[in-house]
Amino acid sequence: MLIVTSSASSELLRQSISRGSPGEVYVHLQPDKFEEGWMFLRVSAWKKSGIPIARTNGLTVYAPESQKSLLDGLTIDHYQDLTGGGFLISTPVGAEKSTCGSGFKFINTNGVA
């Protein structure tokens, strides 16, 4: 199951309410445009598809069924600072974290990304 921190839950719930789907958000991993193997977290409060993968604090998080195994055990967090804010995702075992914190890519077994 995907873990959603309290700060992420609050922000996701706020976004879902402002976009007209209170308590429902959709997340998915989007491949990078340069086909380098990076996958980035995308959050949407207006899409209503996928299967429920997390429930917390009045919020249900949906994701594509095909990505459930990639998202299981990961944590979504949210940060807010003077320059804005954003969602962060934990790095799965065997993966390298992106510099922005919202993505990762799996490392080959020979240790090369």
C-alpha positions, 0 to 999 in steps of 0.5 A, spaced: 500 500 500 502 507 498 503 511 504 501 518 504 504 523 510 499 527 513 502 533 510 501 530 503 494 528 505 492 535 507 494 538 501 491 532 496 485 533 500 485 541 499 486 540 491 481 535 491 476 539 494 478 545 490 477 541 483 471 538 485 472 531 487 472 532 494 476 526 497 479 523 491 485 524 487 489 520 482 496 519 482 501 515 476 508 515 474 510 518 468 516 516 464 521 521 462 520 524 455 528 523 454 527 515 455 532 515 460 528 510 465 526 516 469 519 515 472 516 522 475 510 522 480 504 526 477 498 528 482 491 529 479 485 531 482 480 531 476 481 524 473 477 519 476 480 512 474 484 506 476 484 502 483 484 505 490 491 504 493 491 508 499 486 511 504 487 516 509 484 522 513 478 522 508 482 521 502 482 516 497 488 515 492 487 512 486 492 509 481 493 505 474 492 498 476 498 496 472 503 501 477 500 498 483 506 494 484 511 500 483 507 504 488 506 499 493 510 501 499 512 508 497 511 514 501 508 520 498 510 527 502 509 534 501 513 540 502 511 547 502 516 553 503 517 560 500 519 558 493 512 554 493 511 547 494 511 540 491 510 532 492 516 528 494 516 520 493 520 515 496 525 511 492 524 504 491 529 499 493 534 498 487 532 505 484 536 512 484 532 518 486 531 524 482 534 531 484 527 534 484 525 528 489 519 527 485 522 521 481 526 515 480 529 510 476 531 503 477 539 501 477 541 495 472 544 489 476 551 491 474 550 498 478 549 502 472 543 506 471 
